[in-house]
Amino acid sequence: MDLIRIILAILLPPLGVFLQVGIGAQFWINILLTLLGYIPGIVHAVWIIARR
């Protein structure tokens, strides 16, 4: 299941975070990072998924 989340995190970073933690602080941080730059959003999403 983590592999699917990581693939989704690469395509749509907020979706990968949402599937892992739901709507919370990490989700909103990831949306902000994705808006500021796509790569920081991906890195944050993969880090969130790998950490849990």
Wavefront OBJ file of the C-alpha trace (Angstrom):
o trace
v 0.000 0.000 0.000
v 2.897 2.366 0.673
v 4.099 1.909 -2.889
v 0.763 3.161 -4.218
v 0.900 6.143 -1.851
v 4.422 7.012 -2.982
v 3.404 6.845 -6.649
v 0.421 9.094 -5.905
v 2.700 11.421 -3.934
v 4.911 11.828 -6.979
v 1.946 12.564 -9.242
v -0.135 14.620 -6.772
v 1.730 15.253 -3.506
v -1.278 16.432 -1.432
v -3.223 13.301 -2.371
v -0.466 11.045 -1.059
v -0.349 12.975 2.218
v -4.137 12.954 2.498
v -4.259 9.175 2.110
v -1.604 8.796 4.804
v -2.681 11.302 7.486
v -6.018 12.781 6.402
v -6.815 16.482 6.556
v -4.542 17.921 9.186
v -1.559 20.189 9.582
v 0.715 18.037 7.392
v -1.845 18.099 4.580
v -2.032 21.902 4.577
v 1.751 22.234 4.811
v 2.047 19.971 1.793
v -0.447 22.023 -0.208
v 1.557 25.165 0.608
v 4.845 23.501 -0.369
v 3.317 22.188 -3.601
v 2.094 25.658 -4.507
v 5.516 27.139 -3.780
v 7.264 24.477 -5.835
v 6.329 21.042 -7.053
v 9.569 19.355 -5.927
v 9.340 20.484 -2.260
v 5.791 19.128 -2.196
v 6.970 15.759 -3.502
v 9.849 15.569 -1.016
v 7.559 16.417 1.892
v 4.917 13.903 0.783
v 7.400 11.055 0.377
v 8.953 11.922 3.735
v 5.536 11.823 5.446
v 4.699 8.465 3.858
v 8.089 6.920 4.643
v 8.068 8.180 8.219
v 4.820 6.423 9.175
l 1 2 3 4 5 6 7 8 9 10 11 12 13 14 15 16 17 18 19 20 21 22 23 24 25 26 27 28 29 30 31 32 33 34 35 36 37 38 39 40 41 42 43 44 45 46 47 48 49 50 51 52
